[in-house]
Amino acid sequence: MVQSYVLWALLGMAGYSFMTLFVKLAERSGTASTHMVLAVTTTIVAIFAIATVALRGELKPLLLEFERPPLLWAIAGGIALAIAVNALFHALSLGPANVVVPIYGMFIVGGSLLGVLFLGEPMAWHKIAGLIAAVIGVILIAI
């Protein structure tokens, strides 16, 4: 049976992977600077945290709307990051860091693969070997 902290760490890894994709899409537009994307994504993290508190009955919910596509990608990146960070912290509260952190760190592999699949970035054989080595390393660390 899979420990719940492993599932939370995997959710965190997936969220971080998609955050990379969404931020790249926002920046790729040319109208959204790195600093603007960072500002939007960190704002989304804050909003997600506030919304979580509100859903627990501790604060009134806040709503925020953006309409331009680059901002929507940045918001998507912020939502993915919010899920990732919250899942990481929850996984860390449930399980050992020496298992949770390497699994969470697999967002590097996920982000790399999303870059190849959705952004058309090149994937050379040495990068594939490195990603495979990273996955093997995480498995060896986590068991």
C-alpha positions, -999 to 999 in steps of 0.1 A, spaced: 0 0 0 13 34 -10 19 58 20 -3 90 18 28 112 20 41 96 -12 8 105 -30 10 141 -17 46 143 -28 36 130 -63 8 156 -65 34 182 -55 58 170 -82 30 171 -108 20 206 -98 56 219 -100 59 203 -134 29 221 -148 39 254 -132 71 253 -153 50 248 -185 25 276 -176 52 301 -167 71 294 -199 39 299 -219 32 332 -202 67 344 -208 68 332 -244 41 357 -254 66 385 -252 41 407 -234 47 392 -199 81 398 -183 97 373 -159 91 397 -130 54 401 -140 50 363 -142 67 359 -108 45 386 -93 14 369 -106 24 334 -96 34 345 -61 1 364 -58 -17 332 -68 1 313 -40 -10 340 -16 -46 339 -29 -46 301 -27 -35 302 9 -61 328 17 -88 308 -1 -78 277 19 -82 296 51 -115 310 38 -128 275 30 -119 264 65 -143 292 77 -114 314 89 -117 342 63 -141 355 37 -131 343 1 -115 367 -23 -120 367 -61 -96 379 -87 -101 381 -125 -77 385 -153 -86 384 -190 -55 385 -211 -40 351 -222 -5 357 -208 -20 365 -175 -42 335 -177 -10 313 -182 6 330 -153 -25 324 -132 -24 287 -143 13 286 -132 4 301 -99 -24 276 -93 0 247 -102 26 262 -79 1 266 -51 -10 230 -54 27 219 -55 38 239 -24 8 229 -4 12 192 -13 49 194 -4 42 209 30 15 183 36 37 155 25 65 167 47 41 169 76 32 132 70 65 116 60 103 118 62 120 145 42 145 121 28 117 104 9 94 133 3 119 158 -10 135 135 -37 100 126 -50 90 162 -50 122 171 -68 111 150 -97 93 182 -109 126 187 -128 119 156 -148 83 165 -153 91 200 -163 117 188 -188 92 164 -203 65 190 -205 89 213 -222 96 187 -249 59 177 -253 42 211 -252 69 237 -260 88 218 -287 121 219 -268 148 195 -280 156 164 -261 191 150 -268 202 115 -258 224 127 -230 194 146 -215 173 114 -217 201 95 -199 202 122 -173 165 121 -167 166 83 -164 195 86 -140 175 111 -119 145 88 -117 167 59 -107 184 81 -81 151 91 -66 139 55 -65 171 45 -47 168 73 -22 132 68 -15 132 30 -9 
